[in-house]
Amino acid sequence: MAARKDPAGSMRFFVDVGNWIKGTFRECSGMGSETELIETKESLKGGHLEYMKVPGALKWENITLKRGVTDDMQIWKWRKKVEEGDVQGARTNGSVILYDSQNQEIARWSFKSGWPQKVSGPTFNATTNEIGIEELVIVHEGIERGSP
């Protein structure tokens, strides 16, 4: 009988984006891929229709990271490279690393040639008791799920 493996919680993760970002975030999403669907139909003998679903192009999801605002400007400096037209200089590889309750790495999602497509600052509201959240969207050219 195989040893039971409990699923990991999603709250212990770290983001390492080349020379740009090494830090913690509040949320991370979008680590996946999708194959576009091409649907077609053909007419068969007797007028019957045959429907076919064929795989199309491969698409990678954008990685979205959210964190509380601090005085750290690395996200904004990285985005500035793209704003100035140096997308090639902004491209970098990176990883999102998941840890278990004993702080041991149990999973890693590594992406290649990522660059910041979007950076958003917080929404300010003096009537609430919340921290300001900034958001970073990273586009890339492939992600791979690995383990330690």
N, C-alpha and C positions, 0 to 999 in steps of 0.2 A: 504494500500500500504506500503510495507516494505521500510525502510530508505535505501537510496543508500549508498553503501560502495565502496569507491575508492580503487583500488589495491595499495599496499604499494610499495614504491621505494625500490630498492635493495641496496642502498648505506649506510644505517644506520644499522650496525650489529656489534655484539660483540662476541668474542669467549672465552669460559670458559672451560678449560680442566683440571679439578681436581686441583692438587697442582702444575701443570707444567706451564700452560699458562693462563694468564688472560690478554687479550689485543685485540687490533684492528688489522685488516688485510685489505689488499687492495682488495683481491678476495677470494671467498669461493665457492666451487662447490662440487657436488657429494653426495648430501643428498637425497638418494633414494634407492629403492630396485627393484629387478627384479626377475621374476620367469623364470628359464630356460625352454625351450620348447623341448618336446620330440615329434618328428613327426614319425608316423608309418602308414603303409598302409596294408590292408588286401584284399585278393581276395575273392569276393563274388560269389555266384552262377551265372553262365553264364560268368564268367571271368571278371566281373566288379570290378574295384578297389575302395576301400573306404579309404579315407585319414582321419586320426585322429590326432588331436593335443592335447597332454596331458601335464598338468603341471608337471615340474620336480622340481629340487632343488631351494630353495630360495637363492638369492645372494644379498649382500648389496654392494652398491657402495662405493668406497674409497672417503674420504673427502680430498680435496686438498685446502690448504690455501697458499696464497701468500702475502708477505708484503715487505716493504722497509727494507734494512739492517740497523740495529742499533748496539749498543754495548750490547744489550740484548742477553744472551747466553742460555736462558731456552730451546728453541727448540733443540739446539745442546746437552745440558745436558740430556734431555729426550731421545734423539736418542742414546746417549752414553750408556745408560742402556741396550738397545737392542743389540748394538754392542758388549757389554761385556757378552751377553748371559742371561741377567736378563729380559726376556720378561715379566714374571709374575710381577716383580717389576715395570715395565713400564706401565702395564695395568691400565687404569683409565676410569672413565665415564666423559662425557663432554657435552657441549651444544653450539649451535650457536643460538644467540638471535637476532631477527629482531625488530627494533623500527620504529615507525611512525614519522611524521614530528614534533610532539610535544614531541618526545623522550619517548613515552610510549611503553612498550613491547607489541607487537601484535602477535608474533609467536615465537616458540622455537622448535628446532630440538635437541633432546637429544639422544646421543649414549652411548653404554655400552661396556666396556672392550676394549677400543681403545688403540692402541700403534703406535708409529711412524715407518712406513715402510720405508720411504725415506725422506731425507733432502737434498736439493740442494742449493748451494750458487749461487751468481749472476754470470752473464756473464759480463766480463769487456770489455769496448770498449771506448778508449779515444777520439774517433771521434764523439761520440754522447753526447747529453745533457740529460741524463736520470738517474734516481736513480737505484741503484742496488737492485734486487729483490731476496729474498730467498723463497724457496718453501718447504712446509711440506705436506706429504701424511700420513693420519691417516687411518689405517684399524681398523675395529671394528666388533662387533657381534650383531649388531642391532641398528636401529635408529627409533625414534618415533616422530611424529609431534604433537606438543601440542600448546595450547594457554594459555595466562595468566589466 
